[in-house]
Amino acid sequence: MTGPQRRQQLIEVGRALFAERGFEGTSVEQISEAADVSKPVIYEHFGGKEGLYAVVVDREIQALLGQITDALTEHEGNARALLEAAAMALLDYIETSTDGFRILVRDSPPGQSTGSFASLISDIATQVEHILAAEFKRRRLDPKTAPLYAQMLVGMVAIPGGWWLDSRRMKKEDVAAHLVNLAWNGLAGMEARPTLRSRAKG
């Protein structure tokens, strides 16, 4: 293997092990054994388990943020469609990158301030703050509260996403529709049979 090929192989092996066993439950020995390389090769490429973990987490964060940003850009200007798109983008990521999501929802290694699920939620919420602020201004609500509501909305989508990953009792589109139902209508105005309106038109 070339250097870049070996590095990619180690990232893929590490990603699978971190998803299955967590950071603490994965050792350099296990990574080297699964990749069929000596331990010094891992240290040469990443400086150790922590370095490999950081690369894996960063890739997953960028992938998820990219999907959500693309979805928000596509529906800019329509608040409900934006909410539906964000919910579907996160559920799409959970479905197609299950290992990555499992890594992101685990605790970060000691001393690592980035890469935790909480920091990821904060990053995503920052992406939607300006959209909420514009909608608040249009409705004559205080735009200064948009960051708080952005955190609440994103968290409300992300946590049930983990539940859906483990249970799979409902179709992905139905989960998104119910999330939007609560976020958009509130408990007082919930619909009995919610659907994704932006998808019905398409």
C-alpha positions in Angstrom: 0.0 0.0 0.0 1.0 3.6 -0.6 1.2 5.9 2.4 -2.2 7.6 1.6 -3.8 4.2 1.0 -2.5 2.9 4.4 -3.7 6.0 6.1 -7.2 5.6 4.6 -7.3 1.9 5.6 -6.4 2.8 9.2 -9.1 5.4 9.3 -11.7 2.9 8.1 -10.5 0.2 10.5 -10.5 2.7 13.4 -13.9 4.0 12.5 -15.4 0.5 12.7 -13.7 -0.3 16.0 -14.6 3.0 17.7 -18.2 2.6 16.6 -18.4 -0.9 18.0 -16.3 -0.5 21.2 -16.0 3.2 21.9 -12.7 5.1 22.4 -11.9 3.7 25.7 -12.7 0.1 24.6 -10.4 0.3 21.6 -6.7 -0.3 21.9 -3.8 0.4 19.5 -3.2 -3.4 19.5 -6.7 -4.1 18.3 -6.4 -1.5 15.5 -3.1 -2.9 14.4 -4.4 -6.4 14.5 -7.5 -5.5 12.5 -5.5 -3.6 9.9 -2.7 -6.3 9.8 0.0 -3.7 10.5 2.5 -3.2 13.3 1.7 -0.7 16.1 4.5 1.7 15.0 2.7 2.2 11.6 -0.3 3.7 13.5 2.0 6.0 15.5 3.7 7.0 12.4 0.5 8.1 10.7 -1.5 9.5 13.6 0.7 9.7 16.7 -1.5 7.2 18.5 -5.1 6.2 19.1 -6.1 9.8 20.1 -4.8 11.2 16.8 -6.7 8.5 14.8 -9.9 9.1 16.7 -9.6 12.9 16.1 -9.3 12.4 12.4 -12.3 10.0 12.3 -14.5 12.4 14.3 -13.5 15.4 12.2 -14.4 13.5 9.0 -17.8 12.6 10.4 -18.6 16.1 11.6 -17.7 17.6 8.3 -19.8 15.0 6.4 -22.9 15.7 8.6 -22.5 19.4 8.6 -22.1 19.3 4.8 -25.3 17.3 4.4 -27.3 19.7 6.6 -25.9 22.8 5.1 -26.7 21.6 1.6 -30.3 20.8 2.7 -30.8 24.2 4.3 -29.4 26.0 1.3 -31.7 24.1 -1.0 -34.8 25.3 0.9 -33.7 28.8 1.9 -36.7 31.1 2.4 -39.3 28.6 3.4 -39.1 28.0 7.2 -41.1 24.8 7.4 -39.3 23.3 4.4 -36.0 24.2 6.1 -37.0 22.4 9.2 -38.2 19.3 7.3 -34.9 19.3 5.3 -32.8 19.5 8.4 -34.6 16.6 10.0 -34.3 14.5 6.9 -30.6 15.3 6.4 -29.8 14.2 10.0 -31.9 11.0 9.6 -30.3 10.3 6.2 -26.8 10.6 7.8 -27.8 8.3 10.7 -29.1 5.7 8.2 -26.2 5.8 5.8 -23.4 6.5 8.3 -24.5 4.4 11.2 -20.9 3.8 12.5 -20.1 7.5 12.2 -23.2 8.5 14.2 -22.5 6.0 16.9 -19.0 7.5 17.3 -20.3 11.1 17.5 -22.9 10.3 20.2 -20.2 8.7 22.4 -18.2 10.8 24.9 -15.0 12.3 23.7 -11.7 11.2 25.1 -10.5 13.0 28.3 -9.0 16.4 27.5 -10.7 16.7 24.1 -13.0 19.7 23.9 -14.2 19.2 20.3 -15.8 16.3 18.6 -18.3 15.6 21.4 -22.0 15.2 20.4 -22.8 18.4 22.4 -20.2 20.4 20.4 -21.6 18.9 17.2 -25.1 19.9 18.1 -23.8 23.4 18.8 -22.1 23.6 15.4 -25.2 22.6 13.6 -27.3 25.0 15.6 -25.0 27.8 14.6 -25.8 27.0 11.0 -29.5 27.6 11.4 -29.4 30.6 13.8 -29.6 33.2 11.0 -32.5 31.4 9.4 -34.5 31.4 12.6 -33.5 35.0 13.3 -34.9 36.1 9.9 -38.1 34.2 10.6 -38.4 35.7 14.1 -38.1 39.2 12.6 -40.8 38.4 10.1 -43.1 37.3 12.9 -42.2 40.2 15.1 -40.5 38.0 17.7 -37.2 38.8 19.4 -34.4 37.7 17.0 -31.9 37.7 20.0 -33.6 34.5 21.2 -32.8 32.7 17.8 -29.6 31.0 19.1 -31.5 29.4 22.0 -34.3 28.1 19.8 -31.7 26.8 17.3 -30.1 24.8 20.0 -33.5 23.4 21.1 -34.6 22.5 17.6 -31.4 20.8 16.6 -31.3 18.9 19.9 -34.9 17.8 19.4 -34.0 16.2 16.1 -30.7 14.7 17.1 -31.7 12.8 20.3 -34.8 11.1 18.7 -32.4 10.2 15.8 -30.4 8.0 18.1 -33.6 6.3 19.4 -34.7 5.7 15.8 -31.3 4.2 15.0 -31.8 1.5 17.6 -35.5 0.9 17.3 -36.3 1.4 13.6 -40.0 1.1 14.5 -41.0 3.8 12.1 -40.1 4.8 8.6 -37.5 7.6 8.4 -40.0 10.0 6.7 -42.5 9.4 9.4 -40.0 10.1 12.2 -39.1 13.4 10.4 -42.8 14.3 10.0 -43.5 13.8 13.7 -40.4 15.8 14.7 -41.5 18.7 12.5 -45.1 18.3 13.8 -43.9 19.1 17.3 -41.4 21.7 16.4 -43.7 23.6 14.0 -47.1 23.2 15.6 -46.2 22.8 19.3 -48.1 20.5 21.6 -51.2 22.7 21.4 -51.5 22.5 17.6 -50.2 19.0 16.7 -51.7 17.3 13.7 -53.1 13.8 14.1 -51.5 12.5 10.9 -48.4 14.6 10.1 -46.7 14.4 6.7 -43.7 16.1 5.1 -45.4 18.8 3.0 -42.2 19.6 1.0 -42.0 16.0 0.0 -45.7 15.7 -0.9 -45.3 18.5 -3.5 -42.2 16.9 -5.0 
